[in-house]
């Protein structure tokens, strides 16, 4: 029993340490939407309280404890979580999530749908969802307009070699519900899957899977550094 208490106390401390470090470094956002951050902090505090309580129990008089077989299996899931957090490659999180998904050309989130009335459409994190929805709903209005947008190179399996999506990961709640969203790009450019690029070109009509979609007729595709905030949050 004493060994199990020590084991459980150690697990609680490791869980507290991992979640606290994720919160402090901001890496928790690889897993959660920022609006859920308060719950992650709450979890960290509760784990610390439970850890202190278990430490107290360890130093209590244990004369009532009885020897019995140590059970490791109930703690196995916690060991898996701790191991995964220890080896997880945060730098490649976007690629790891995206590799088993396909691009979504239907905007899954309602937004204001506001786009600059004239000039170049510069897409950033703040207006990303607005631009995506507006182009989807009022494509005729923007055909021929110049657009500049950043994202990572993503290809569905049935794309031609001159097609890719300048993509971002849309996270509405947590990494489990992340979706690949973005605009299809057409042009002969030597870019590799998962590279971060800045695409400049003109909007035109295109189609994919029998659906009309906005397509960028690219004039230039330049490599860029991966942004600090990789995900798009509604």
N, C-alpha and C positions, 0 to 999 in steps of 0.2 A: 504493500500500500504506500509505503514511504517513497519507493522508487517511482510509482505512478504519480504521486504528488509532485515530485521533483520534475518529472517529465512534463506534466501539464503546466507547471509554473514556467518552465523554460519555453514551452510553446507560446504561452500567453505573452511572455516578454519579447520573443522574436516577432510575433505578429504585431505587437505594439510598436516595436522598433521599425519594422518594414513600412507599416502604414504611415507612421509619423514622418519617416524619411521621404516617402512618396509625396506627402502633403507639403513638406518644407521645400522640396526641390521642384514641385509643380508637376512631377511625372505622374501624379495621380490622374491628370487630365488625359493621359493616354488610355485610361480605362473608363473615366466618368465625365459626364457633362459638367461644366463649371458650376451650374446651379445646384449640383448635388454635393459640392465640396463640403458644405456644413455637416452633412451626414458622415462623411469620411472623418472629419475632425471629431465628431461625436463618437464614432466607432473607436478611434484612437484613445480618447479619454476613457471610455468604458473598458477597453482592454487593459489600460494602466490600472484602473481601480480593481479589476479582477485579479491582475497580477499581484498587487499589494495584498489583497485578501488571501491569495494562495500562499504568499510568503509568510503571512501571519499564521496561517494554518500549519505551515511546516515547522514553525518554532513553538507551536503549542504542545502541550503534553499529549503524546500520542499513545498513552497506555491502553486506550480502547481500540487501537488498531489491531487487526488480525491479519496474519499472513495468508495470502492467497496468490493464485497464479497471476502474473503480470499480463495484462491485455494490451497489446500494441496496436491491434487493428483499429480501434476507435479513434486513434490519433493519426492514422495513416493519411487521411485527407488533408490534415493540417501540414504534415510534412511535405505533401505534394505542392500545396500552395506556397510554402516557404521556399521550396526548391525552384519552382517556376519563377518566382520573383527574383531569386538570386541569379538565374541564368538568362532571364528575358532580355532580348536585344531591343532596347527602347529606340535605338537609332533606326531600326528597320521595322518599326511597328506598323507603319502605313502599308508597306509592301506585304508584311505577314498577314494583315487583315484582308487586303485587296486581292490576294492571289487566288482565293476561292470564290470570288464574286464576279459579277458582270456589271458593266456600266448601266446606270439607270438614267434614261433620257426623259422620264416623266417626273416632274418636280413633286416630291412627296410631302413637302411642307408649304403651307400657305404663307405668303409674305405680301408686302405692300406692292411689289412689282413696279418699283420706280426706277427709271433709267434716265440718264442725262438726255435732255431734249435735243441737243445738238453737239457736234464735235465728236471726238474719240470717246468710246465707251471704255473707261478704265475700271477693270473689275478688281476689287480687293475684298478682304474678309468682311467688311461692313456691308457692302452692297451685293455680295455674291448671290445670295438667295433671291434678292429683288431682281437682279439681272436675269438669272436663270428662269424665273417664273414669267417675267415680262416677255422674254424672247420666245418662250414656249407658247404663250397665249396670244401674242400680237406679232408674230414673225414678219408678216408683210410690211409692217411699219419700219422694220430695221434692216431689211435687205439692202446691202450695199454699204452700210455703216461700218466704219473701222472700229476694231475692238482690240484691246490688249488684256491678256489674262495669264495668270501664273497657275501652274499645277504640275503634277507628275504624269509621266507618259504611261498610259494604260491602254491595253488592247483586248477587246473581246476575241474569242477564238475565230470568229468568222470575218474579221476585218481583213481588208486587203493590205498590202505592204505599205501603201500610201495613206493609210488611215490610222488615226489613234485618237484617244480622248485626252484632252488636257484636263486632268481630273483632280478632285479633292475628295476627302472622306467626310461625309456628312454624319455627324453623331448627334442624335436626338436625346439619348439617355445615357448609353454606355457603349463600350466598344463592341458588344455583342450585336447591337442593332445598326452598326455603321454601314453606310451605303456609299458606293462609288458614284459620284455625280460629276457632271462637267459638260463640255462641248466637244463634239467631234471636230477633228482637224483633218483637212486633206491637203496633201502636198508632198513632194519628194524631199524628205529631210532625214538625215542619218542620225536618228535618235534612238536610244535604247529604252526598253521597258524600265519604269521606275525612276528614270532620270527626271529631275525637276527642271522645267523649262518655262520661258516666257514666250508666248505666242502672240504675234501681231498679224492681223489680216482683216479681211472683209467678210461680213456675214452674208450667207446665201442660204437658199433652201436646199435641203437634202432629205433623204429618207433612210430609215433603218427599221427593219422588221415590220414593213408596211405602215410605218408611222412617219409623218412629216416632222422633221426636226431641224433646228438651226445648225448650220455647219460653218466653220471658219475656213475660208479659202486663204491659206496661210501665205504671208509674204516673207516672214522670218520666224525662225524658231531658235532661240538662244538658251544655252544652258545657264542655270542660276543656282545659287546656294539654296539648300532646303530651308524654308522659313522656320522661325522659332515656333510659331503656332501652325501646325500642319493641318489640323482639323477645322471644319466649318461647323459652327454651332448655331442652331436656330434660336 
